[in-house]
Amino acid sequence: VSPDETAAAVPLSGAPPSGPPKGGDGRALTALPGDGVKLPQTVKPIQLPSTEQRAEINHAAEILKMQQDIARRRKRKLALLAARMFVFVGLPTLLAAWYFTMVATPLYSTHSEFVIQTQEPAATAGMGGLLSGTPAANMQDSLVVQGYMQSRDAMLRLDQDLGFRKVFEAPTMDPLQRLAGDATIDDAYAIYKKNLLISYDQTEGIIKMEVIAPDPVVSAEWATKLISYAEEQVDSLSKRKREESMAGAAESYRQAEQAVIDAQRRVIELQEKFKVLNSEVEVGLLTTQIGALETQLTQERLSLAQMEANENPNQARMEPVKRRIATLESEIATLRAKLTEGQEGGESLARIQGELLVAQADVQTRQMLLGQALQAMENSRIEANRQVRFLSVSVAPVPTDSPSYPRAFENTLVSMLILMGIYLMVSMTVSILREQVSA
C-alpha cells in the first residue's frame, strides 16, 4: 500500500472511522489475512436511467393501467350480465321449478290403443285386393273417428255423461290449471284438447289415445267413455254405408216390381176389352175354320165344274151347289174380315194380337229386369255385410298408480331454455339497434 493511500484512509478529525477504511479511489480497504493490512474494495458508481429507458417504463406503466381498467370493466360487465341473467332467466326458472314441484296439481294419464277393422272377403280381385287387409283400407275411417273424438261434440257428451268441467273446476286444482266457474265452452274445449292426446299410426293403422285427469280412476273412466263414443261413430259410419249401398238397389227393385205389375195389368185390360184370352189361339181357330171352309169351297167348285161339263147340265142340281159356294165364300170373307178389319166397328184380330203381343213382351221384359234388380239387391246386401266396420281395443284403459304430470325436471329445463332463447334474441336485437343508431 502506498503512503498516499494510507494517508487518505486516515480521517481528518482524528475520530475513529465509522466504517471500513477507504482508499483514494473510493475503494474500501480490507485487511488481508496474515499481515493485518487493509486493502480497498471496488464500489459500483450510481448510474441514472436514460431517456429511452424512462419512456419504456412510462409506456409499460400506461399499458398496465389500461389492462387493469379493462379487467375492471370486464368484471363489472360480467357482474351486470350475471345480474340480468339471474333476473330474466334464473329467477323465472326458479319460480317455474317451484311451481312444478310444489304448486302444480299432479295429473294421471291413461293410455289405450284401438284399431278399426273391416269384414272383408278372403280374396278380392283388382286393386281392392291389394289394399284389403292393410292399414290404408281403413285410414279414412280412422281419421274420421280421430277427428270426432277431438271435436266439441265429444267434449260436450263427456261433460254431460261424466262431468268433465266439474273435475277441472274443483278447488283442489292449481290456479293455472283450474277452470273458472263462468268459463265458456271455448275455455273448456281448450283444456279438453290439452288433456286428450290422440294420434293415428299410419304404418300400423292403430289409434293411440292418452287421457289426462287429476284422478287415475276418472282418467280411466273418461278413456272408456271416449272409446264407447268411437264405437258408436264406427257403427254409424258402417250403418250409413250399408244403407246407402242398399238404398239404390232396393229402389231399383221396387220400381222393377211395380213395372211388372203395371204391364200385367195392361195385358188383363186388353183381354177384357177385346174379350180375347189369347190372340194366338183365336187366330189359330179362325185360320182352321177358314182352311176347312176353303176345302169345302174347293170341293163344291169341283162339283159345279163337273156338272157344267155335261152337255145338258141339270139346273136343279146346280143351283144348290152354287148357293153353297156363295155361302162358303161369304163365310170365308167374314172370317178373313175378322182377322184384318174387324166387325161392327170393333178392332181387328190382327190389331188385337199386336197389342196383346206388345203387352206380353213388355211383361216378359219387366220380369227380366225384375230378376236383374233382385240379383243386384242381393249383391248389394252381400257387399254391405262385407263393409261392416267394428272397433277392436288392443290396449284397454287401466288406472295408473303414480302421476305422469307435471314432469318437474323436464318442464323446468324447457322453461329455462325458452327464457334463455328469449333473452338472447332480445339482447341481440337491442345490440343491433344500438349499433345502427350509433353508426
C-alpha positions as CSV (number, residue, x, y, z in Angstrom):
1,V,0.0,0.0,0.0
2,S,1.3,3.4,-0.9
3,P,1.7,6.3,1.6
4,D,-0.9,8.4,-0.1
5,E,-3.5,5.7,0.1
6,T,-2.6,5.3,3.8
7,A,-3.0,9.0,4.4
8,A,-6.3,9.2,2.6
9,A,-7.7,6.3,4.7
10,V,-7.0,8.3,7.9
11,P,-9.8,10.6,9.0
12,L,-9.0,14.3,9.4
13,S,-10.9,14.9,12.6
14,G,-9.0,12.3,14.4
15,A,-12.1,10.4,15.3
16,P,-12.2,6.7,14.6
17,P,-13.7,5.8,11.3
18,S,-17.3,4.6,11.4
19,G,-16.8,2.1,8.6
20,P,-14.0,0.3,6.9
21,P,-11.1,2.4,5.7
22,K,-11.3,3.5,2.1
23,G,-8.5,4.4,-0.4
24,G,-8.1,7.4,-2.6
25,D,-10.2,6.0,-5.4
26,G,-13.1,5.3,-3.0
27,R,-12.5,1.6,-2.6
28,A,-12.8,0.2,0.9
29,L,-9.7,-1.2,2.5
30,T,-9.8,-4.7,3.8
31,A,-7.3,-6.4,6.0
32,L,-5.5,-9.2,4.4
33,P,-5.2,-12.2,6.4
34,G,-1.8,-12.7,7.8
35,D,-0.2,-9.2,7.7
36,G,-3.1,-7.0,9.1
37,V,-3.0,-4.6,6.1
38,K,-6.4,-3.4,4.8
39,L,-7.0,-3.2,1.0
40,P,-9.6,-1.0,-0.8
41,Q,-12.9,-2.7,-2.1
42,T,-14.4,-2.0,-5.6
43,V,-17.8,0.0,-5.4
44,K,-20.1,0.3,-8.4
45,P,-20.8,4.0,-9.2
46,I,-24.5,5.2,-9.2
47,Q,-26.0,5.3,-12.8
48,L,-29.1,7.3,-13.8
49,P,-31.7,5.9,-16.4
50,S,-31.5,7.3,-19.8
51,T,-34.5,9.0,-21.7
52,E,-35.3,5.9,-23.7
53,Q,-35.5,3.8,-20.6
54,R,-37.7,6.3,-18.9
55,A,-40.1,6.3,-21.9
56,E,-40.3,2.5,-21.9
57,I,-41.0,2.4,-18.2
58,N,-43.8,5.0,-18.6
59,H,-45.3,3.1,-21.6
60,A,-45.3,-0.2,-19.6
61,A,-47.0,1.6,-16.7
62,E,-49.7,3.0,-19.0
63,I,-50.3,-0.4,-20.6
64,L,-50.6,-2.0,-17.1
65,K,-53.0,0.7,-16.1
66,M,-55.1,0.1,-19.2
67,Q,-55.1,-3.6,-18.6
68,Q,-56.3,-3.1,-15.1
69,D,-59.0,-0.8,-16.3
70,I,-60.2,-3.3,-18.9
71,A,-60.2,-6.0,-16.3
72,R,-62.3,-3.8,-14.0
73,R,-64.7,-3.1,-16.9
74,R,-65.0,-6.9,-17.7
75,K,-65.7,-7.7,-14.1
76,R,-68.4,-5.0,-14.0
77,K,-70.0,-6.2,-17.3
78,L,-69.8,-9.8,-16.1
79,A,-71.5,-8.8,-12.9
80,L,-74.2,-6.9,-14.8
81,L,-74.7,-9.9,-17.2
82,A,-74.9,-12.3,-14.2
83,A,-77.5,-10.0,-12.6
84,R,-79.5,-9.7,-15.8
85,M,-79.3,-13.5,-16.3
86,F,-80.5,-14.1,-12.8
87,V,-83.3,-11.6,-13.1
88,F,-84.6,-12.6,-16.5
89,V,-83.6,-16.3,-16.6
90,G,-82.6,-17.6,-13.2
91,L,-85.4,-16.2,-11.1
92,P,-88.2,-17.2,-13.6
93,T,-86.6,-20.7,-13.8
94,L,-86.6,-20.9,-10.0
95,L,-90.3,-19.8,-10.0
96,A,-91.1,-22.4,-12.6
97,A,-89.3,-25.1,-10.7
98,W,-91.2,-24.1,-7.5
99,Y,-94.5,-24.2,-9.3
100,F,-93.9,-27.6,-11.0
101,T,-92.6,-29.2,-7.8
102,M,-94.8,-27.6,-5.1
103,V,-97.9,-26.0,-6.6
104,A,-98.9,-27.9,-9.7
105,T,-101.6,-30.4,-9.3
106,P,-100.4,-34.0,-10.1
107,L,-102.2,-35.4,-13.2
108,Y,-102.6,-39.1,-14.1
109,S,-102.6,-40.4,-17.6
110,T,-104.3,-43.5,-19.0
111,H,-103.0,-45.0,-22.3
112,S,-105.2,-47.0,-24.6
113,E,-104.9,-48.3,-28.2
114,F,-107.6,-49.5,-30.6
115,V,-108.0,-50.2,-34.3
116,I,-110.8,-50.1,-36.8
117,Q,-111.2,-53.3,-38.9
118,T,-113.4,-54.2,-41.8
119,Q,-115.1,-57.5,-42.5
120,E,-113.6,-58.1,-46.0
121,P,-113.7,-61.3,-48.1
122,A,-110.7,-63.7,-48.1
123,A,-109.7,-62.6,-51.6
124,T,-110.7,-59.7,-53.7
125,A,-109.8,-59.2,-57.3
126,G,-108.2,-56.0,-58.7
127,M,-106.7,-53.1,-56.8
128,G,-109.2,-53.7,-53.9
129,G,-107.5,-57.0,-53.2
130,L,-104.1,-55.2,-52.9
131,L,-105.4,-52.8,-50.3
132,S,-107.7,-55.1,-48.4
133,G,-106.2,-56.1,-45.0
134,T,-103.8,-53.2,-44.9
135,P,-104.0,-50.0,-42.7
136,A,-104.6,-47.9,-45.8
137,A,-108.0,-49.7,-46.3
138,N,-109.4,-48.1,-43.1
139,M,-107.3,-44.9,-42.9
140,Q,-110.2,-42.7,-43.8
141,D,-112.5,-44.2,-41.1
142,S,-109.7,-43.9,-38.5
143,L,-109.1,-40.3,-39.3
144,V,-112.9,-39.6,-39.2
145,V,-113.0,-41.2,-35.7
146,Q,-110.0,-39.3,-34.5
147,G,-111.5,-36.0,-35.7
148,Y,-114.7,-36.8,-33.9
149,M,-113.0,-37.7,-30.6
150,Q,-111.2,-34.3,-30.7
151,S,-114.4,-32.4,-31.5
152,R,-116.6,-30.2,-29.3
153,D,-119.4,-32.7,-29.7
154,A,-117.3,-35.4,-27.9
155,M,-116.3,-32.9,-25.2
156,L,-120.0,-31.9,-24.6
157,R,-121.1,-35.5,-24.4
158,L,-118.3,-36.3,-22.0
159,D,-119.2,-33.3,-19.8
160,Q,-122.9,-34.4,-19.9
161,D,-122.2,-38.0,-19.0
162,L,-119.2,-37.8,-16.6
163,G,-118.9,-34.1,-15.6
164,F,-115.7,-33.1,-17.4
165,R,-115.9,-29.4,-16.4
166,K,-116.6,-30.1,-12.8
167,V,-113.4,-32.0,-12.4
168,F,-111.3,-29.0,-13.5
169,E,-113.5,-26.5,-11.6
170,A,-112.6,-28.2,-8.3
171,P,-110.8,-26.1,-5.8
172,T,-108.1,-28.7,-5.5
173,M,-106.8,-27.8,-8.9
174,D,-103.9,-25.3,-9.0
175,P,-104.8,-21.8,-10.2
176,L,-103.1,-22.1,-13.6
177,Q,-105.0,-25.3,-14.5
178,R,-108.3,-24.5,-12.8
179,L,-111.3,-23.8,-14.9
180,A,-113.3,-20.8,-13.8
181,G,-116.9,-21.3,-12.9
182,D,-118.2,-18.9,-15.6
183,A,-115.8,-20.3,-18.2
184,T,-117.1,-20.5,-21.8
185,I,-117.3,-23.6,-23.9
186,D,-114.1,-22.5,-25.7
187,D,-112.2,-22.4,-22.5
188,A,-113.4,-25.9,-21.6
189,Y,-112.6,-27.1,-25.1
190,A,-109.1,-25.7,-24.8
191,I,-108.5,-27.8,-21.6
192,Y,-110.1,-30.8,-23.3
193,K,-107.7,-30.7,-26.2
194,K,-104.8,-30.2,-23.9
195,N,-105.7,-33.2,-21.8
196,L,-106.7,-35.5,-24.6
197,L,-103.7,-36.7,-26.7
198,I,-104.8,-38.9,-29.7
199,S,-102.7,-39.9,-32.7
200,Y,-103.1,-42.2,-35.6
201,D,-100.2,-44.5,-36.6
202,Q,-100.4,-44.8,-40.4
203,T,-97.9,-47.7,-40.6
204,E,-99.8,-49.9,-38.3
205,G,-103.3,-48.4,-38.5
206,I,-103.6,-48.1,-34.7
207,I,-105.2,-45.1,-32.9
208,K,-103.3,-44.3,-29.8
209,M,-105.0,-42.2,-27.1
210,E,-103.8,-40.7,-23.8
211,V,-106.4,-39.2,-21.4
212,I,-105.1,-36.9,-18.6
213,A,-107.1,-36.2,-15.4
214,P,-106.3,-35.3,-11.8
215,D,-107.6,-38.7,-10.6
216,P,-106.5,-42.1,-12.1
217,V,-110.0,-43.6,-11.8
218,V,-111.5,-40.6,-13.5
219,S,-108.9,-40.8,-16.3
220,A,-109.7,-44.4,-16.9
221,E,-113.5,-43.7,-16.9
222,W,-113.0,-40.9,-19.4
223,A,-110.9,-43.1,-21.7
224,T,-113.6,-45.9,-21.6
225,K,-116.4,-43.5,-22.3
226,L,-114.5,-42.0,-25.3
227,I,-113.8,-45.4,-26.7
228,S,-117.6,-46.1,-26.5
229,Y,-118.2,-42.9,-28.4
230,A,-115.7,-44.1,-31.0
231,E,-117.6,-47.4,-31.3
232,E,-120.9,-45.6,-31.9
233,Q,-119.2,-43.4,-34.5
234,V,-117.8,-46.5,-36.3
235,D,-121.2,-48.2,-36.2
236,S,-122.9,-45.1,-37.6
237,L,-120.4,-45.0,-40.4
238,S,-121.0,-48.6,-41.2
239,K,-124.7,-48.3,-41.0
240,R,-124.7,-45.2,-43.3
241,K,-122.6,-47.0,-45.8
242,R,-124.8,-50.1,-45.7
243,E,-127.9,-48.0,-46.1
244,E,-126.5,-46.0,-49.0
245,S,-125.4,-49.1,-50.8
246,M,-128.7,-50.9,-50.2
247,A,-130.9,-47.9,-50.9
248,G,-130.3,-47.7,-54.7
249,A,-130.7,-51.5,-55.2
250,A,-133.9,-51.6,-53.2
251,E,-135.3,-48.6,-55.0
252,S,-134.5,-50.2,-58.4
253,Y,-136.1,-53.5,-57.3
254,R,-139.3,-51.7,-56.2
255,Q,-139.5,-49.8,-59.5
256,A,-139.0,-53.0,-61.5
257,E,-141.6,-54.8,-59.5
258,Q,-144.1,-52.0,-60.0
259,A,-143.4,-52.0,-63.7
260,V,-144.1,-55.8,-63.9
261,I,-147.4,-55.2,-62.1
262,D,-148.4,-52.4,-64.5
263,A,-147.5,-54.4,-67.5
264,Q,-149.5,-57.4,-66.3
265,R,-152.5,-55.2,-65.6
266,R,-152.2,-53.8,-69.2
267,V,-152.5,-57.3,-70.6
268,I,-155.5,-58.1,-68.5
269,E,-157.2,-54.9,-69.6
270,L,-156.6,-55.7,-73.2
271,Q,-158.0,-59.2,-72.7
272,E,-161.1,-57.9,-71.0
273,K,-161.5,-55.1,-73.6
274,F,-161.3,-57.4,-76.6
275,K,-162.8,-60.5,-74.8
276,V,-159.8,-62.5,-76.0
277,L,-157.9,-64.7,-73.7
278,N,-155.1,-65.5,-76.1
279,S,-154.8,-63.8,-79.5
280,E,-152.7,-66.7,-80.9
281,V,-155.4,-69.2,-80.0
282,E,-158.1,-67.0,-81.7
283,V,-156.0,-66.6,-84.8
284,G,-155.4,-70.4,-84.9
285,L,-159.2,-71.1,-84.6
286,L,-160.1,-68.6,-87.3
287,T,-157.3,-69.9,-89.6
288,T,-158.5,-73.5,-89.0
289,Q,-162.1,-72.5,-89.9
290,I,-161.0,-70.7,-93.0
291,G,-159.0,-73.7,-94.0
292,A,-161.9,-76.1,-93.6
293,L,-164.2,-73.7,-95.5
294,E,-161.7,-73.4,-98.2
295,T,-161.6,-77.1,-98.6
296,Q,-165.4,-77.4,-98.8
297,L,-165.4,-74.5,-101.3
298,T,-162.9,-76.2,-103.4
299,Q,-164.9,-79.4,-103.4
300,E,-168.2,-77.6,-104.3
301,R,-166.4,-75.8,-107.1
302,L,-165.1,-79.0,-108.5
303,S,-168.6,-80.5,-108.2
304,L,-170.0,-77.5,-110.0
305,A,-167.4,-77.6,-112.7
306,Q,-168.2,-81.3,-113.2
307,M,-171.9,-80.6,-113.6
308,E,-171.2,-77.8,-116.0
309,A,-169.0,-80.1,-118.1
310,N,-172.1,-82.1,-119.1
311,E,-173.8,-81.3,-122.4
312,N,-177.1,-80.8,-120.7
313,P,-176.5,-79.9,-117.0
314,N,-179.2,-80.3,-114.5
315,Q,-180.0,-76.8,-113.3
316,A,-181.9,-78.1,-110.3
317,R,-178.9,-79.8,-109.1
318,M,-176.6,-76.9,-109.9
319,E,-178.5,-74.3,-108.0
320,P,-177.9,-75.8,-104.6
321,V,-174.2,-76.2,-105.4
322,K,-174.0,-72.5,-106.4
323,R,-175.7,-71.4,-103.2
324,R,-173.4,-73.5,-101.1
325,I,-170.4,-72.0,-103.0
326,A,-171.7,-68.5,-102.3
327,T,-172.4,-69.2,-98.7
328,L,-168.9,-70.6,-98.3
329,E,-167.3,-67.6,-100.0
330,S,-169.3,-65.3,-97.8
331,E,-168.3,-67.2,-94.6
332,I,-164.7,-67.2,-95.6
333,A,-164.8,-63.5,-96.3
334,T,-166.4,-62.9,-93.0
335,L,-163.7,-64.9,-91.2
336,R,-161.0,-63.1,-93.1
337,A,-162.6,-59.8,-92.2
338,K,-162.3,-60.7,-88.6
339,L,-158.6,-61.2,-89.0
340,T,-157.9,-57.9,-90.7
341,E,-160.8,-55.5,-90.5
342,G,-163.0,-56.5,-87.5
343,Q,-166.7,-56.4,-87.3
344,E,-169.3,-53.8,-86.4
345,G,-166.7,-51.1,-85.7
346,G,-164.7,-53.5,-83.5
347,E,-160.9,-54.0,-83.5
348,S,-159.5,-56.5,-86.0
349,L,-157.9,-59.6,-84.6
350,A,-154.6,-58.6,-86.1
351,R,-154.6,-55.4,-84.2
352,I,-155.7,-57.2,-81.0
353,Q,-153.0,-59.7,-81.5
354,G,-150.4,-57.0,-82.0
355,E,-151.4,-55.1,-78.9
356,L,-151.5,-58.3,-76.8
357,L,-148.1,-59.4,-78.1
358,V,-146.6,-56.0,-77.3
359,A,-148.2,-56.1,-73.8
360,Q,-147.0,-59.6,-73.2
361,A,-143.5,-58.8,-74.4
362,D,-143.5,-55.8,-72.1
363,V,-144.4,-58.2,-69.2
364,Q,-141.6,-60.5,-70.1
365,T,-139.1,-57.6,-70.3
366,R,-140.2,-56.3,-67.0
367,Q,-139.9,-59.7,-65.4
368,M,-136.3,-60.0,-66.7
369,L,-135.5,-56.5,-65.3
370,L,-137.1,-57.5,-62.0
371,G,-134.9,-60.6,-61.8
372,Q,-131.8,-58.5,-62.5
373,A,-132.9,-55.9,-59.9
374,L,-133.4,-58.8,-57.4
375,Q,-129.9,-60.1,-58.1
376,A,-128.4,-56.6,-57.8
377,M,-130.1,-56.1,-54.4
378,E,-128.8,-59.4,-53.2
379,N,-125.3,-58.5,-54.3
380,S,-125.6,-55.1,-52.6
381,R,-126.7,-56.8,-49.4
382,I,-123.7,-59.1,-49.5
383,E,-121.4,-56.2,-50.2
384,A,-122.9,-54.2,-47.4
385,N,-122.3,-57.1,-45.0
386,R,-118.7,-57.1,-46.1
387,Q,-118.4,-53.4,-45.4
388,V,-119.2,-53.7,-41.8
389,R,-116.7,-51.8,-39.6
390,F,-116.0,-52.6,-36.0
391,L,-113.7,-51.3,-33.4
392,S,-111.2,-53.6,-31.7
393,V,-109.5,-52.4,-28.5
394,S,-105.9,-53.7,-28.3
395,V,-104.8,-51.9,-25.1
396,A,-107.6,-51.3,-22.6
397,P,-107.5,-48.2,-20.3
398,V,-106.2,-49.1,-16.8
399,P,-105.7,-46.6,-13.9
400,T,-102.1,-45.8,-13.0
401,D,-100.6,-45.6,-9.5
402,S,-98.2,-42.7,-9.9
403,P,-98.9,-39.3,-11.6
404,S,-97.4,-38.7,-15.0
405,Y,-97.6,-34.9,-15.0
406,P,-96.1,-32.5,-14.3
407,R,-92.6,-33.6,-15.2
408,A,-90.8,-31.1,-12.9
409,F,-87.2,-31.6,-14.3
410,E,-88.2,-31.6,-17.9
411,N,-90.6,-28.7,-17.7
412,T,-88.1,-26.7,-15.7
413,L,-85.3,-27.4,-18.2
414,V,-87.6,-26.4,-21.1
415,S,-88.6,-23.2,-19.3
416,M,-85.0,-22.3,-18.8
417,L,-84.2,-22.9,-22.4
418,I,-87.1,-20.9,-23.6
419,L,-86.2,-18.0,-21.3
420,M,-82.6,-18.1,-22.4
421,G,-83.7,-18.1,-26.0
422,I,-85.9,-15.1,-25.5
423,Y,-83.2,-13.2,-23.6
424,L,-80.6,-13.9,-26.3
425,M,-83.0,-12.7,-29.0
426,V,-83.9,-9.5,-27.1
427,S,-80.2,-8.8,-26.3
428,M,-79.1,-9.3,-29.9
429,T,-81.9,-7.1,-31.2
430,V,-81.0,-4.3,-28.7
431,S,-77.3,-4.6,-29.7
432,I,-78.1,-4.4,-33.4
433,L,-80.4,-1.4,-32.9
434,R,-77.8,0.4,-30.7
435,E,-75.1,-0.2,-33.3
436,Q,-77.4,1.1,-36.1
437,V,-78.2,4.2,-34.1
438,S,-74.6,4.9,-33.1
439,A,-73.5,4.4,-36.7
